[in-house]
Amino acid sequence: MDLTGVKEDEQREKNDVMPTPFRFGKGVEVDYNLQNSGEWFSIGNGRVWKLKISSKGAYSINLVFGKLALPRGATLYLYNEERTMSFGPITSRDVPSSGRFMSDLLEGETVVLELLEPKVSENLSVVQISRVIHAFKDLFIPNLFGDSNPCNIDINCSQGNNWQEESDGVAMIILGNGERLCSGALLNNGCQDFAPTVLSAFHCVDIGDNINNIDPCNDAQFGNGILTPQEIGNAENWTFRFQYKTPTCNGGEPHPSIYYSFQQATFRAGWFDTDFVLLEMNQRPGTNVDTGIRYLGWDRAVAALTSGATIHHPVGDVMKISVINNAAQSNFAQIAWTLCVNPLRQNFSPANTHWNVTLNQGTAQGGSSGGPLFNQDRRVVGQLHGGLDGCAPVLKSYGRFDVSWGMNNNGTFPAGRNPNNSLGPWLTNNPTITNTNTLAIPTLVRSTNSVCTGTSGTVSINNVPAGHNVAWSTTSNLTIVSSNNSSATIRHSGSGNGIGTVTATLSNPNTGLCPVTVDFSTDIQAGPFQTSNITVSGTAGVCKGTLYTYTANVPFGHQSEYSYSWTYPSNWSFQSQNTFF
C-alpha cells in the first residue's frame, strides 16, 4: 500500500482548528467477485466459497462491497487469519436493499471471507468487493485500542457507573469510504416507535464531494455549510457500530468481543449553524437479536445544563466518557473555525448556537465529533462540534439541541427553518413535547426452540413501552393457541416443516398521531427438521488410522430432546457418539 501523502495530510489536519473526521486508513479500488476470485469447495448439503485478502503492514482491514446479495439460508463470515476476530454471520436480513455493504474492521493484515451456500440456493449469491481499506493507524493497541489521549476515561470506569444505559445508545460511525470516523447517538422520539434516527455532526458530512481525497485547503466545498447531493449520498453510506466498549476500566485485553454494526441510512436533516446532522438508519436494531442497544432521551429546553457528561469514540478508540461538573454557557459571540492555516480558510458558527462546556474529567478528540452531550437528567442536549486540544479541564463546543429543534410549539417554522434543517419534525408528531426518556428495545424470549403439533411453546416480549399494544402473528407453519399483550403460546400447524417465524407488532394507542407500527420477530423450528436445514461439518480428506470428529449443525443448536442416527462409508469404523457429534 502506497501511503505517500498520508502523513502530510495528517499533519495539516492536526494544524486545523476545524476538526476533520479522524482518518485511520487508506482504500484501494478492486473488483473481486465469486467468478474471478477465491475457491469453491463442495460440502454435504451445499458448497463453500473462500477468499483471502492481504495487505502487507495493515493494522486492520475492512471491505466495501459494491454489491452483496444473499439468498435465504446463505451465510457470509469474515475473519482474520489468526481467527481472533470475526464479522458475521451476515445473512439476507443484514444486507440493505441497495446491495451496498461495508464490513467492520478486522485486526491484522489478512482477512478471509467464507460464504456458505446451501444446495437449494446454489448460484443465487452475489458477492462483489469494490474497495479494500488498509489501516495505517492501529485501533487495536493493547491498553489503548487506538492512540487516544491517556486522560480519556473508559466507559466502564467508575465515572461511567451511572451512565451505562446512556452508553448503550452511542455509536462509532465509519464514514462512507471506510477510512474515517465520527461519533453519534441513537435518539428516541415522541411516538416511541423505534425509528432509528442518529444525531451526529454536520461537519462529518460537509467534507466535499470527493470523500477519497478530502482537501480542506483547496476544496471550496469543504466546510462551506451547504451540503451537495454527493455529500449527502456519502453520509447515507455510513456504518454505525454500537456497544464498542472494553469490558474493564483502563483498557487492556481482551478486545471488545461483541459489538453490532448497521449499514447505511437515509438523510433527514442537517444545519451548519448548530453543526447537527440527523440520519435514519436503514436497519432497526434489535428486531430479531437482543443487542442491548437503547434509544436515548433528549431535552429541547432552553435552560443550560448544570452538570452532565459526554460519551464518544476518540480516534477510533473504545467508548469513553468525559465528566462535566459545571454549568454550560451559550456562546455569546460567533465561533471561528479554521479549516486551513495556509492558505487561511475559516467558517463561523453564529452566536447562541452552541453550548460551551468545560470537561472536568477526560477529554474529546478527532473521532469524538458528533458525540452526544448529556445534561444532569441524562438527556441529550447537543453534539460535539470541536474545541481546544488537551486534557481536562478543557473547553469544548456542542451544537445546541434546542436551537437545532427549529420548530415552533404549534408545528410551524420560523423564517429560514424547515424540515430539512430542523430536528423537530423528525422526532415528534406532537410539537408540544419537550423531552423524552431513554428507551430499551423490546426483546422476544422463547420457552423452547422447537414445537410440534402435540406440543406448544411460549414466546414472551419484554420492554414494551408503557401503553403500547402488542399483536401477534406467525408464518403458516405455526398456529397461535393464545396470546395477550406480553406473550403468545404457539404450536406447529401440521404443515410446512422447517423454520417458522413469530412476530410481535407494537403500536402506539394514539394511532392518529403515531400511526407507525414496528415488528419484532424470532424464529422457531416447526415440526421435524428438513434435510436442507442440517449440515455436517468436519474434515473432507481423511487418512487411515486417524480419528476424525464430525458435527451435526442444526438450527438453533442442539436440544436435549433431539436424537441422531449417523451413516458413514462401509470401510470406516465408528468410535463413539456424544449427542450431536
Order of alpha helices (4+ residues) and beta strands (2+ residues): alpha-beta-beta-beta-beta-beta-beta-beta-beta-beta-beta-beta-beta-alpha-beta-beta-beta-alpha-beta-beta-beta-beta-beta-beta-beta-beta-beta-beta-beta-beta-beta-beta-alpha-alpha-beta-beta-beta-beta-beta-beta-beta-beta-beta-beta-beta
